[in-house]
Amino acid sequence: MLRSRLIATQRSTGAKPPKRAASQWHPTTATKSVGRFDGVGAAKAPTPPLLFAFAGVSIVPLGRELASHLPFLRRYARALTGSQQEGDRFVRDALQAIVDAPGSFPRDVDPRLALYGVLIDRWEAAGATEARFGRITPRTRQALLLTAMEGFTPEDAGYLMRCDRSEVEALADEALAEIERQARTDVLIIEDEPIIAMDIESIVRDLGHGISGIAVTHAEAVASARMHRPGLVLADVHLADDSSGVDAVQEILADFSVPVIFITAFPQRLLTGERPEPAFLITKPFQRSTIRTAISQALFFHQAALPA
């Protein structure tokens, strides 16, 4: 499956696969706990530890090479499936596939690109099952997630999706048109930095959504949510009075169901795969296209889950 991706890409585009290069991603290794999260799309039990840790000597060097990319692979898988539980399951399946056949892992492309390719292969193999429940992410949204949220170039996204650059760009444009047609809602912003809150508010309003409130503390967030019952929550993790955005969201979700997107400078703390964590997460500093894509995907899955 992995090697067939290289062949299929070359046949469809006439181009060589992306060359192996040093990764542009250098995430920190912060491990501070942020508490339990039992929100929409979150798993109810911790996920198993990293497979590479007990996979044997032969896989350890590859495991070390890929380890820094795993938090962001989880972010993509969760956004793709709309669920921490489902997304993390596909990540585990991808890692197990590498452990079972390390020699099949492509070594002539960037390791991050190859890692995402393994996950997408596993996800596509399960696509027929997911489609039965109407929960499969359309191909248009895959293109937008890969480029706008994960930062892949159209060429690299084409490698992952087995198509050429022009098709990726056309699919992403179609996804943006779908966003324009998406139902509007009111959004609660939980953010203690005024400039960042203003930027997020501007993005939300540009998408046609309303603002139900802007909160800077846990107490303000819960009070605003109870009063206005927003259709979406965008939350920072650390708030003005040293309270927790995670705790505020937990309390809100205890009252009613609402999709939540966390926006944080320390994404690794919420992408460990070792405890219940959010399904949607954006890294600071962020781009407007990333916020727009995450909002659209969160609402897409929330609306799909509503009774017909």
TINUVEX-199366 format. One record per residue (C-alpha): residue in one letter; z, y, x. Coordinates in pm, whole numbers, plus 50000, padded with zeros to 5 digits. Last residue first. Example, Ala and Ser with C-alpha at 12.3 -4.5 7.8 and 13.67 -1.06 7.14 Angstrom:
BEGIN
S507144989451367
A507804955051230
//
This chain:
BEGIN
A511235142446740
P514725140346888
L515085160147213
A514565141447540
A511065155247597
Q512445190547551
H515015184947826
F512415169048053
F509965198048029
L512765223848035
A513925211548376
Q510335209648504
S509465244948394
I512615260048538
A512065241748868
T508465253648895
R509295290048822
I512185290049068
T509955275149340
S507105299349266
R509475328749307
Q510365317649658
F513865307549758
P516375316450026
K518275296849914
T517445260949815
I516725250249458
L518285220549278
F517475200048970
A518945165748891
P522515175548970
E524945152449156
P527065121849073
R528205107049404
E526725092449727
G523095103449688
T523895131349933
L521775158449772
L524425182649643
R526015191249977
Q522605189250144
P521465218849933
F523645243950121
A522155278250048
T522435270849677
I520615273949345
F521655247849090
I519425241148789
V521005230148462
P519535216748137
V521845220947835
S523975196547635
F527055210847465
D530805216447509
A531565192947802
L528365205947958
I529895240647984
E533005226948157
Q530935207748408
V528795238448468
A531855259348551
D533135232448787
V529815232148972
G529785270148984
S533085268049166
S535705295349194
D536165315049514
D536525346649304
A532865356249349
L531235322249301
H530225292749522
V527695268249372
D525135291849220
A523975283548870
L520805286648661
V521605274848307
L519025267748036
G518885269247654
P521845292847635
R524765287847393
H525565325147339
M529365326947299
R530305293847456
A527945299547748
S529235334847808
A532875323447810
V532115294448046
A530225316748289
E532795344648282
A535625320248359
H533765304048649
T532925337748803
V529865360148853
A528215356648512
I524855370248394
G524145365748023
S521805352947753
I518725363747947
G515405358747771
H512425337947879
G508875351047907
L508175337548255
D508405373048391
R511865374848233
V513075344848434
I511595358248758
S513185392548708
E516555377048624
I516395355948941
D515735387049150
M518535406248978
A520975377549037
I519945376149403
I520575413449444
P523915411649260
E525325381749457
D527845364349228
E525395341449047
I525685322348719
I522515330748524
L522445319948159
V518915316048024
D517515320847674
T514485300047574
R510705301247560
A508465271947470
Q505905263147738
R502385276847707
E502615297648026
I504085267548203
E501035247048103
A498815273448266
L500855269648584
A500325232048566
E496575237648534
D496645258948847
A498515231049028
L495895205748917
A493045228149033
E494725233649370
V495275196449415
E491665189549314
S490365214849566
R492475200049845
D491135164749806
C492625134849626
R494885105649707
M498065121649565
L500005120349893
Y497005129450107
G496085156749859
A499615170749886
D499065172150262
E495815191350219
P497295214249952
T500045222850202
F503465208250131
G506295232350050
E508505208849851
M508925231649550
A505595249849519
T503255224649684
L504675190449600
L506155201349268
L502915218349160
A500775188049239
Q503195165049060
R503165188648763
T499425184648719
R499725146948755
P501945146248448
T505605136248496
I506275104048305
R508905106148035
G506935095947727
F508985064047694
R506065040447746
A504895062448033
E507895052348245
T506855015848234
A503245023448326
G504365046148608
A506475020348791
A503865014349063
E503285051949076
W506945057649160
R506955031849437
D503785046249591
I505225081349554
L508305070649749
V506255055850033
G504075087050050
Y507135109450065
L508195090750378
A504705093150532
L504655130850485
R508115134350637
P507075112050928
D504025133951009
V501025110851028
D499935084351280
R503075063051249
P502465049950898
F505255025850790
S503724991150774
G505644978851079
P508924987350908
A508264961150638
D511474952050454
V513364982750579
I510505005550473
A510364989850126
Q514164992750102
L513925029750179
A511375034549902
D513465014849653
R516535035549741
V514555067649689
F513245054249357
R516805047349244
D517855082149356
G515275097349124
E516265075648828
Q519985083148853
Q519525119348951
S517245124848654
G514205145548560
T511875119648714
L509845141948947
A512685167048989
R515025138949091
A512455123949328
Y511765157749489
R515435165849546
R516065130649673
L513235134549926
F514855167550022
P518155150650101
L516295122550285
H514335144150530
S517075146850794
A517445108850796
L513795101050870
E513885100751250
R517315084851258
G516105057051031
L513055051851249
P515295047151554
V517595023651354
I514865000651218
S514834975051502
V518624974551535
G519354961851186
A519264976250836
F522924984750806
A522905022550836
F519215023850744
L520095016250385
L521975048750336
P525075042250127
P524875030149765
T524675055549480
P527835068649321
A528355061948949
K527625081248631
A524285094648749
A523325130248666
G520425138848436
V522495162048221
G525745169748397
D528515147648533
F529155166348857
R532195158249069
G533405181249343
V531695203149599
S532545182249904
K531795197050245
T529155176550427
A526995202250601
T524315185550812
T521935214550852
P518315211350751
H515575213951012
W512265210050830
Q509075219551014
S508635183851133
A506925178151466
A503425165551414
R501545133951325
K498035143351230
P497055147150868
P494695119050762
K491075122250872
A488695138050630
G485825123950427
T487735134550118
S487695104249889
R487065077950156
Q489525092750405
T492255095150145
A491685059750020
I491875045850375
L495105064150456
R496685054450122
S495615018450178
R497835018150487
L500915024350278
M500005000050000
//
